[in-house]
Amino acid sequence: MTAHGAGWMWLHLALADTRCRAWIAQHAPVSELARDVLAGPDRHLRLDIIGSEIVGVLPDLHREFAQPGEDLVPVRFVMTERLLITARRRRGHSIEINRRAIESGKRFPTAISFLDAVIDQFADTIARMAEKLGDELDHVEDHVMHDEPADERQRIGRVRQQAVRVHRQLAQLRSVFHRLEPRLIAHNAMIAAAIRALAQKLDALDNEVGSLHERARLLLDELDAKMTAITNRRLHTLSVLTAVLLPATLVTGFFGMNTKDMPFQNVEGGTWMAATVALAAALACYWALRRMQAF
């Protein structure tokens, strides 16, 4: 490590391997505080300047097979002018993409340019995820605009949950970058410029994710209002039917009593007469409801 020429070196460590954790604790050429960040349990985002070192914990998307997953994983790093050490417990998508880019022949002149590429790749992946969430909301919105929409709460809930998780991480990352930039200007103007550019990109991305969350909330309100209107309409129809059939039910209940001197009992066509009375009672109730503008 001490004879790698005029360039810089990147070491990427898997914290699930006990040998990597032992190397960090015993042989990593960084300060004790930097070692604590590399191998520590802290999952909160951070960026700090410790002497000539920049240490931090940044988010990345978990890589599932060949595609990025939805879970966010922390990537720990320590960076000096000629050395970058990154460490993770689970595979990160942005780190893996840039590692493959290096294997394909791409070169990064400085450590900060590589770190910038990793964060930029993370932002691009989040942007594609936001575009996918937007398409999902478009599809749900088409269903909600129908007269009889299906209950799409579960799909909207998934979009809101993912948007909230991403927004929380982006907001923390933006805050960390904005706090660190003034300190980096005096330390390293080039790094400060890269951090500023990334912060601006994250600002725009966070606004987009925030608008998706707000859109999902409004869409959920629209769906609730639509479902409430449908339920009220069905209840109204049921109430009208109940009111119209109530007199007829009363008539049939009356003629169903097994008592003496029942009307139409010994008359030819008595059943049809009783049915006519029941129908007339229902029509009279319907006319009265219409007259009172009950529906």
Contacts in CASP RR format, 6 or more apart in sequence:
PFRMAT RR
TARGET T0000
AUTHOR 0000-0000-0000
METHOD contacts of the structure
MODEL  1
MTAHGAGWMWLHLALADTRCRAWIAQHAPVSELARDVLAGPDRHLRLDII
GSEIVGVLPDLHREFAQPGEDLVPVRFVMTERLLITARRRRGHSIEINRR
AIESGKRFPTAISFLDAVIDQFADTIARMAEKLGDELDHVEDHVMHDEPA
DERQRIGRVRQQAVRVHRQLAQLRSVFHRLEPRLIAHNAMIAAAIRALAQ
KLDALDNEVGSLHERARLLLDELDAKMTAITNRRLHTLSVLTAVLLPATL
VTGFFGMNTKDMPFQNVEGGTWMAATVALAAALACYWALRRMQAF
1 9 0 8 1.000
1 29 0 8 1.000
1 83 0 8 1.000
4 82 0 8 1.000
7 82 0 8 1.000
8 81 0 8 1.000
8 82 0 8 1.000
8 83 0 8 1.000
8 84 0 8 1.000
8 110 0 8 1.000
8 111 0 8 1.000
9 82 0 8 1.000
9 83 0 8 1.000
9 84 0 8 1.000
10 84 0 8 1.000
10 85 0 8 1.000
10 86 0 8 1.000
10 111 0 8 1.000
10 114 0 8 1.000
11 83 0 8 1.000
11 84 0 8 1.000
11 85 0 8 1.000
11 86 0 8 1.000
12 85 0 8 1.000
12 86 0 8 1.000
12 87 0 8 1.000
12 88 0 8 1.000
12 95 0 8 1.000
12 99 0 8 1.000
13 20 0 8 1.000
13 23 0 8 1.000
13 24 0 8 1.000
13 38 0 8 1.000
13 85 0 8 1.000
13 86 0 8 1.000
13 87 0 8 1.000
13 88 0 8 1.000
14 20 0 8 1.000
14 87 0 8 1.000
14 88 0 8 1.000
14 89 0 8 1.000
15 21 0 8 1.000
15 39 0 8 1.000
15 76 0 8 1.000
15 87 0 8 1.000
15 88 0 8 1.000
15 89 0 8 1.000
16 89 0 8 1.000
20 87 0 8 1.000
21 39 0 8 1.000
24 35 0 8 1.000
24 38 0 8 1.000
24 39 0 8 1.000
24 87 0 8 1.000
25 35 0 8 1.000
25 39 0 8 1.000
28 34 0 8 1.000
28 35 0 8 1.000
28 38 0 8 1.000
28 78 0 8 1.000
28 85 0 8 1.000
29 83 0 8 1.000
30 38 0 8 1.000
30 53 0 8 1.000
30 78 0 8 1.000
30 80 0 8 1.000
30 83 0 8 1.000
30 85 0 8 1.000
31 50 0 8 1.000
31 51 0 8 1.000
31 53 0 8 1.000
33 50 0 8 1.000
33 55 0 8 1.000
34 50 0 8 1.000
34 53 0 8 1.000
34 55 0 8 1.000
34 78 0 8 1.000
37 46 0 8 1.000
37 48 0 8 1.000
37 55 0 8 1.000
37 56 0 8 1.000
37 57 0 8 1.000
37 76 0 8 1.000
37 78 0 8 1.000
38 55 0 8 1.000
38 76 0 8 1.000
38 77 0 8 1.000
38 78 0 8 1.000
38 85 0 8 1.000
38 87 0 8 1.000
39 76 0 8 1.000
39 87 0 8 1.000
40 76 0 8 1.000
42 57 0 8 1.000
43 57 0 8 1.000
43 74 0 8 1.000
44 57 0 8 1.000
44 172 0 8 1.000
45 56 0 8 1.000
45 57 0 8 1.000
45 58 0 8 1.000
45 59 0 8 1.000
45 74 0 8 1.000
45 169 0 8 1.000
45 172 0 8 1.000
45 173 0 8 1.000
45 176 0 8 1.000
46 55 0 8 1.000
46 56 0 8 1.000
46 57 0 8 1.000
46 176 0 8 1.000
47 54 0 8 1.000
47 55 0 8 1.000
47 56 0 8 1.000
47 58 0 8 1.000
47 176 0 8 1.000
47 177 0 8 1.000
47 179 0 8 1.000
47 180 0 8 1.000
48 54 0 8 1.000
48 55 0 8 1.000
48 56 0 8 1.000
48 180 0 8 1.000
49 180 0 8 1.000
49 183 0 8 1.000
49 184 0 8 1.000
49 187 0 8 1.000
52 80 0 8 1.000
52 81 0 8 1.000
53 78 0 8 1.000
53 79 0 8 1.000
53 80 0 8 1.000
54 78 0 8 1.000
54 79 0 8 1.000
54 80 0 8 1.000
54 191 0 8 1.000
55 76 0 8 1.000
55 77 0 8 1.000
55 78 0 8 1.000
55 79 0 8 1.000
56 76 0 8 1.000
56 77 0 8 1.000
56 78 0 8 1.000
57 74 0 8 1.000
57 75 0 8 1.000
57 76 0 8 1.000
57 77 0 8 1.000
58 74 0 8 1.000
58 75 0 8 1.000
58 77 0 8 1.000
58 118 0 8 1.000
58 119 0 8 1.000
58 122 0 8 1.000
58 173 0 8 1.000
59 72 0 8 1.000
59 73 0 8 1.000
59 74 0 8 1.000
59 75 0 8 1.000
59 122 0 8 1.000
59 169 0 8 1.000
59 173 0 8 1.000
60 72 0 8 1.000
60 73 0 8 1.000
60 74 0 8 1.000
60 75 0 8 1.000
60 88 0 8 1.000
60 92 0 8 1.000
60 93 0 8 1.000
60 94 0 8 1.000
60 95 0 8 1.000
60 118 0 8 1.000
60 122 0 8 1.000
61 68 0 8 1.000
61 69 0 8 1.000
61 70 0 8 1.000
61 71 0 8 1.000
61 72 0 8 1.000
61 73 0 8 1.000
61 92 0 8 1.000
61 93 0 8 1.000
61 94 0 8 1.000
61 122 0 8 1.000
61 125 0 8 1.000
61 126 0 8 1.000
61 129 0 8 1.000
62 68 0 8 1.000
62 69 0 8 1.000
62 70 0 8 1.000
62 71 0 8 1.000
62 72 0 8 1.000
62 73 0 8 1.000
62 90 0 8 1.000
62 91 0 8 1.000
62 92 0 8 1.000
62 93 0 8 1.000
63 69 0 8 1.000
63 91 0 8 1.000
63 92 0 8 1.000
63 93 0 8 1.000
63 96 0 8 1.000
68 93 0 8 1.000
68 125 0 8 1.000
68 129 0 8 1.000
69 93 0 8 1.000
70 129 0 8 1.000
70 162 0 8 1.000
71 90 0 8 1.000
72 165 0 8 1.000
72 166 0 8 1.000
72 169 0 8 1.000
73 88 0 8 1.000
73 89 0 8 1.000
73 90 0 8 1.000
73 91 0 8 1.000
73 92 0 8 1.000
74 88 0 8 1.000
75 86 0 8 1.000
75 87 0 8 1.000
75 88 0 8 1.000
75 92 0 8 1.000
75 94 0 8 1.000
75 95 0 8 1.000
75 118 0 8 1.000
76 86 0 8 1.000
76 87 0 8 1.000
76 88 0 8 1.000
77 84 0 8 1.000
77 85 0 8 1.000
77 86 0 8 1.000
77 87 0 8 1.000
77 115 0 8 1.000
78 84 0 8 1.000
78 85 0 8 1.000
79 85 0 8 1.000
79 111 0 8 1.000
79 112 0 8 1.000
79 115 0 8 1.000
80 111 0 8 1.000
81 111 0 8 1.000
82 111 0 8 1.000
83 111 0 8 1.000
84 111 0 8 1.000
84 114 0 8 1.000
84 115 0 8 1.000
86 95 0 8 1.000
88 95 0 8 1.000
93 121 0 8 1.000
93 122 0 8 1.000
93 125 0 8 1.000
94 118 0 8 1.000
94 119 0 8 1.000
94 121 0 8 1.000
94 122 0 8 1.000
94 125 0 8 1.000
95 118 0 8 1.000
97 121 0 8 1.000
98 114 0 8 1.000
98 117 0 8 1.000
98 118 0 8 1.000
98 121 0 8 1.000
101 117 0 8 1.000
102 108 0 8 1.000
108 114 0 8 1.000
108 117 0 8 1.000
110 190 0 8 1.000
112 188 0 8 1.000
112 190 0 8 1.000
112 191 0 8 1.000
112 194 0 8 1.000
113 194 0 8 1.000
115 194 0 8 1.000
116 194 0 8 1.000
116 197 0 8 1.000
116 198 0 8 1.000
119 198 0 8 1.000
120 198 0 8 1.000
120 201 0 8 1.000
123 198 0 8 1.000
123 201 0 8 1.000
123 202 0 8 1.000
123 205 0 8 1.000
126 166 0 8 1.000
126 170 0 8 1.000
126 205 0 8 1.000
126 209 0 8 1.000
127 205 0 8 1.000
127 208 0 8 1.000
129 162 0 8 1.000
129 166 0 8 1.000
130 163 0 8 1.000
130 166 0 8 1.000
130 205 0 8 1.000
130 208 0 8 1.000
130 209 0 8 1.000
130 212 0 8 1.000
133 159 0 8 1.000
133 162 0 8 1.000
133 163 0 8 1.000
133 212 0 8 1.000
134 159 0 8 1.000
134 212 0 8 1.000
134 215 0 8 1.000
136 155 0 8 1.000
136 158 0 8 1.000
136 159 0 8 1.000
137 156 0 8 1.000
137 159 0 8 1.000
137 212 0 8 1.000
137 215 0 8 1.000
137 216 0 8 1.000
137 219 0 8 1.000
140 152 0 8 1.000
140 155 0 8 1.000
140 156 0 8 1.000
140 159 0 8 1.000
140 219 0 8 1.000
141 219 0 8 1.000
143 149 0 8 1.000
143 150 0 8 1.000
143 152 0 8 1.000
144 152 0 8 1.000
144 219 0 8 1.000
144 222 0 8 1.000
144 223 0 8 1.000
144 226 0 8 1.000
148 230 0 8 1.000
149 223 0 8 1.000
149 226 0 8 1.000
149 227 0 8 1.000
151 223 0 8 1.000
151 227 0 8 1.000
152 223 0 8 1.000
153 220 0 8 1.000
153 223 0 8 1.000
156 216 0 8 1.000
156 219 0 8 1.000
156 220 0 8 1.000
156 223 0 8 1.000
157 216 0 8 1.000
157 220 0 8 1.000
159 212 0 8 1.000
159 216 0 8 1.000
160 213 0 8 1.000
160 216 0 8 1.000
160 217 0 8 1.000
160 220 0 8 1.000
163 209 0 8 1.000
163 210 0 8 1.000
163 212 0 8 1.000
163 213 0 8 1.000
163 216 0 8 1.000
164 213 0 8 1.000
166 209 0 8 1.000
167 206 0 8 1.000
167 209 0 8 1.000
167 210 0 8 1.000
167 213 0 8 1.000
170 202 0 8 1.000
170 205 0 8 1.000
170 206 0 8 1.000
170 209 0 8 1.000
171 206 0 8 1.000
173 202 0 8 1.000
174 199 0 8 1.000
174 202 0 8 1.000
174 203 0 8 1.000
174 206 0 8 1.000
177 195 0 8 1.000
177 196 0 8 1.000
177 198 0 8 1.000
177 199 0 8 1.000
177 202 0 8 1.000
178 199 0 8 1.000
180 195 0 8 1.000
181 192 0 8 1.000
181 195 0 8 1.000
181 196 0 8 1.000
181 199 0 8 1.000
184 191 0 8 1.000
184 192 0 8 1.000
184 195 0 8 1.000
185 192 0 8 1.000
236 295 0 8 1.000
240 289 0 8 1.000
240 294 0 8 1.000
240 295 0 8 1.000
243 285 0 8 1.000
243 289 0 8 1.000
243 294 0 8 1.000
244 282 0 8 1.000
244 285 0 8 1.000
244 286 0 8 1.000
244 289 0 8 1.000
245 282 0 8 1.000
246 285 0 8 1.000
247 278 0 8 1.000
247 281 0 8 1.000
247 282 0 8 1.000
247 284 0 8 1.000
247 285 0 8 1.000
248 278 0 8 1.000
248 279 0 8 1.000
248 281 0 8 1.000
248 282 0 8 1.000
250 281 0 8 1.000
251 274 0 8 1.000
251 277 0 8 1.000
251 278 0 8 1.000
251 281 0 8 1.000
252 274 0 8 1.000
252 278 0 8 1.000
255 262 0 8 1.000
255 263 0 8 1.000
255 264 0 8 1.000
255 274 0 8 1.000
256 262 0 8 1.000
263 274 0 8 1.000
264 270 0 8 1.000
264 271 0 8 1.000
264 273 0 8 1.000
264 274 0 8 1.000
267 273 0 8 1.000
289 295 0 8 1.000
END
